[in-house]
């Protein structure tokens, strides 16, 4: 360990480098496919209403149909399906109990529907995007490097404003209210003179529509009001917390030595971030030389996504292992990009930092001892003046090393070989 202070960075996604919330199990909630002698039908429920729509997808002869029909016959098979992709990108169809459907006749009819094709195409698109985003999390870290601030900008810097969440629940519509009342009328309006039921139910709906719709609107407005009140309170608490933190930072600048401030500010910065892979940092500030020295215990190449996806044709996805060269290229861009990311953020801690020496190492099997030992694979001395002129988000981080004094051995296949790191005397 070359430097005294050490912090481990936990694995996570707080940089928001990738899209989130992607699910790879598809299907319409409340939907089922009915397979029977008359063809294939899609039954779609309207959530929260008890209402449903029935649409014929395929006729008895296997041809597409746009017809709507009423209840199915007893000989039909109701199959509520969901679809996911296995590790190789092949679609797997499940029933409502999450059991794989293997009946070839049922599968054949389901797979002929446009609904199924659209669903699988959507899953394939999302899966391909998800695999690409997994890799992007690692190789695009450098794109989040901030611009270098001046001394005055650092002193006057403010924490980012708290962004209030929006109330996203849509307001109820008159048609939604009408659908709810129609369903309610079926239960509450029933006469022995059944031929009068339709008329009485329509009268029931029309007589209650205005009042019930206003009740729904009032309920929605109250939910919106309570949500926004909570967000306002959360904003006040967060901004107060950030204001207090900013005052502490300014107090450090005014009362402490540059060395104390930089060490404490560096510790706070490192403690508050997470990146896609776990790694550790050792650092030390050399006050006379205005040099911040950093050793990065880099993530292993095994931590990077090992697979890639290619949509070979309609409704077909191929998932393959990346080649050795592809993995090594991803790794080189990841770890060199990390150097730029940390340099940019650390320069903005204090204008007293003129240079940052960053050396990255990983654990490799030593041919000499047979044990896994630390081996440095790059060392670079960033200078504030040069760094401030770069548009880092647009560079190739590997090529970007050439802007600074560096030590890196990279083969044509992007294999990173061991080097002897710089010391403070080299800066």
N, C-alpha and C positions, 0 to 999 in steps of 0.2 A: 504494500500500500504506500504510494508515493506522497499522498497528501492527507492531512489530518481529518477533515470533516467528511462524513460519508452519509448519503441519503439514498434509500432504495425507492425507486419509482414504481408504483403498483401498476399492474395491467388494467387498462380500462379504455373508455372512449370519450373522455370529457372534452376532447378537442372538437367533437362533432365532425370528425373527418368523413364519416360515412353516413349513408342514409339509414334510418332506423325504422323499426316497426314492420319489416317485411316478413310476411308469413308465407310458407310454401305449401300449406294445405288449402286447397281451393274449394269453392262451392258457395252457393247462395244459401244463407241461413234460412231455414224453414222451407227449403226446396227438396223435392224428391223427384226421381224419374220413375214413371210407371211403365213397366214393360208387359205387354199382353198381346192378345191375338189381334187387337185393332191397331197395334202400332206402339210407338213410344211417345209418352206425354211428359211434359215438364209441369209439375205442380209447385207453384210459388206462393208461399204464405206472406202476408203483409204483417210484419212484426208488430205486436201489441194490439192487433185488431181482431184476430180470429178469422179474418177474411182470407180468401185464397183465389188464385187464378189458375186455370188449367189450360195448357196450350199443347197441341199436338206437334211433336217434333218430327216424327217419321210415321208414314202410313203403314198399313199392314204389309205392303210390298217392299218396305224399306226405303221408300221415297220421302223426301222432306215434305212437311205439311205445315201450313200456317193456321190450321183450323183450331177453334176452341171447342171444347165439348164439356158435357156434364160428368156426373160420377162414373167411375170405372166399374167394370164388371168383376165378379168374384174370381174369374179365371185369370185376371191380371196379377202382376207381381209389382208391389210398391217397393222401390229401392231408393232410399235416401242415401245419396252418395257424397263422398268427398274424395279428392284426388291429391296425391303428393308425388314427389319424385324421389326415387331411391338414390343411392350413392353414385350410380352410374348415369343418372339422368333419365331413367325410364319411368313412365307414369305407372302408378299403382292405384287401383280404385278400391275404396273401402265402403262398407255399408254403414248404417247409422250406429252400429255397435263397434265401429272401428275395426271390423274384421275384413280381411281382403276378400274381394269378390273373385271367385275363380270359375264360376259357371260360364262356359264359353258362349252359350246362346245369349245370356244376359249381357256379357261383355261386348259381344258383337253388335247388339242393338244399341247399347250405350255409346259405343265408339263411332257409330254412324251419325250421331247427332251433331249439329253445329254447336250446340251448347258445350258438349264435351271437347270438341276441337278448340273452341275459343278458350275454354278453361285451361286446357293443357298448354296452349300457346302462351297464355298469360303466365302460367307457372314457369315455363321455360324462360320467358323473358326476365322474370323476377329472379330466377335461380342464376342465370347468367350474370345479371346485374349484381347480385349478392356476392358471387365469387370474384367479380372484378373489383367490387368495393372493398372486399376483404384485403386484397392485394394493395389497393390504393391507400388504405389506412396506413400501411407501412411505408410505401415508396413515396408518398406525397406529404410526409411530415414537414419537409422543408418549405412547402407552400404556405405554411402558417407562420413563417418567420416575419416578425414585425419590422417596420421601417425604423431606422436608428434615430432616436430623439436627441435634440440639443440639450445642453445643461439646463436652459430655461424651461424647456418643455418637460423635462424630467421633474423639475421642482414644482411645476404647475399642473402636473399630470393628475387626472381624476380617475377614479374607478369607473368602469362602464355603468351606465344607468341601468337600473333594474327594468327588465322588459315584462310588463304585465301580460298574463295569459288572457286570451280572448274567450268569451263565452261562445262556443261553437254550435250549441244545440239550436237547430232551426226552429223558427216560430211555427206553431201548428197552422195548417191550412184549412179552409172551409171544406174542401173535399175529404181531407182526413177525418174531420169531425163528422161529416155525413156518413162515411164508411163505418165509423164507430157506432153511430146511431142506428144504421141499418142492421148491424149485427145485434145490437141490443134489442131492437124491435122484434127480431125473430124469436127472441126468448120471452119477451114481455107481452107481445101482442099475439094472442092465439085464441081463435074463436071456434066453437063447434061448427059454425057456418064458415068452413074453411075457405070457401070461394070469395069471402069478403076480406080475407087476411091481407092480401097484397095492398088493397086500397087503404085499409086501416093502418098498415105499417108505414105507408107513404105519408099519411096524415100525421102519424106519430113523429116521423123524422122531421117533417116541415115545421110542426108546431114546437119542437124542442131545439131545432137547429141553432137559432140565433142565441138563445140562452146558454146552451152547452158550449157553443163556440167561444162565447165571451168568457166562460169559466176556464176553458183551455188556455185562452190568451192571458188571462189574469194569472193563472198558475205559472205559465212560462215567464211572464214578466217578473214575478216574485222570485223564481229560481235565478233569473238573470241578475236581479238586484242583489240578492244574497251573495252570488258568486263574485260580482264586481266589488262588493264591500270587502269581502275577504281578500281579494287581490290588492285593493287599496291599502289595507292594513299590512299585508305582507310586503308591499312596496315601501311603506314608511319604515317598517322594521329593518328591511334590508338596506335602505339608504342610510339610516342612522348607523347601522353596523359598519358600512363602508366609509362613512364620514369619520367615525372614530378610528378606523384603521388608517385612513389617510393622514389624520393628525398624528398618529403614532409614527408613521413613516417620516413626516416632516420634522418631528421632534428628534428622531435619530439623526437626520441630516444636520440639524442645528447644534445638537449637544454632543454627539458621539464623534469619534474619529472616523475618517473615511474607511479604515480597515474594519472597525466594529460594525459600521453601518452596512458595508458591502457583504460581510459574512452573514449578518442577520437577514438582510434582504434576500440574499441568495438562498438561504435556508427556507425562508417563507415562500419564495417562488417555487422552489423544487418540491416543497411539501404540498403545494396546492394543485399540482398537475398530475395527470395520468396519461399514459400513452398506450398504444395497442399491445406492447409487450413489456414484461417486467425487466428492469435493469437497475444498476446502481451508479451513483456518482460520488467521486471524491473531489474536493475542491479546496483551494487555498488562495488567498489574495496576498500578493507581494506588493506592499504599499510603496516602497521606494521606486520600484520599476513600473508601478501602475499596471501590473500584470495579474490577471486572474487565471489561475492554472486549474484545469479540469481534466480528470481521468474518467472516461465513460466505460463502465462494465457493460458492454453491448449485449443485446439479445442474441441468442444463437440462431443460426440459419434455419434450424428446425422449427423455430417459433413462427416463421413466415408461412403463409398459405402455400400448400404443396400442390394444389390442383388448379386446373383451368378449365373453362367451358367453351364449347363452340356449338352454335345452332347450325347443324349440318343441313337440315331441310325443314319443311313445314312440320310442326309437331314432333320434332326430333332434336334431342340434345345429346352431345357427347361430352363426358367429363373425363379428362385425362390427367395423369401426373405430369407436372412440369418437368422439362428437361433439366439436367444439371446446370447448363449454361443459363437457362431462364431463371432458375433459383438464385444462382450466383449474381446475376445482373440485378435482380430484385433486391438482394441483400446489400449489394454495393450501393445502390441508390438509397436504400433505407438508412444505412449507418452513416453515410456521408451527409445525407439530408439532415440527420439528427444533429450533426455538428453545426450546420448553419442555423437550425432552429434554436439550439441552446445559445449559440453566440449572439444572435440577434436579441433574444430576450435578456441575456445577461448584460449586454452592452447598455440596455435601457434601465438597468438598476442604478447606475451612477455614471456621470460623465468623467469620474476619476479613473474609470477603466479604459485605458488606452489600447491594450492588447489582451487577447484571450488565447491561451494555449490549450487546445483540446486534443487529447490523445485517446483513441479508442482501442480497447482490447477485448479479446474473447478467450474462452477456455478451449484449448486444443490438446490433443494427445502428443506428448513430447517423445520424439524418437530417441532422445538421450536417456530419459528416466523411465519412460513407459507410463508416466502418470499424466493426468490432465493438468495443464498449467496455463497461467495467463500468458497470452501472446498478443502484443500490440500489432494492429494492422493498419493504423494510420496515425499521423500526428501533424497538426496544422496550427500555424500562428496567425490568427485573425487580427488585422489592424483596423481600428475604428474608422479612420479616414477612407480607406479603400472600401470597407464593408458598407459604409453609408451611401456609396455611389451605386451599389448593386441593386437591381430589381430581382431579388432572390426568388420570388415565386415563378419567374420565367426562365430560370437557369436550369441546366442539367447539373445536379449537385456534384457528380463525379468530375465533370469538366470544370465546375466552379472552383475546385481545389487549386487549379493553376493560377488563380488570382492572388494566391498567398504562398508564403514559404511553407512547404509541406514535405512530408515523407509518406509515400504510399506506393506499394508494388502491386499492380493490377495486371493480370495476364489478359490475353485476347479473349479468353472465355470468362472474364470477370472474376477469376479466382484471386482472392486477396491474400497475399503472402505476408509473413512476419517482417516487422521493421524494428529499428531502435528508436524509441520516442525522443522528442525534444525535451530539454530541461530548461529551467529559467535562464540559464546562461546562454542558451541559443536565441533567446528573444531579445 
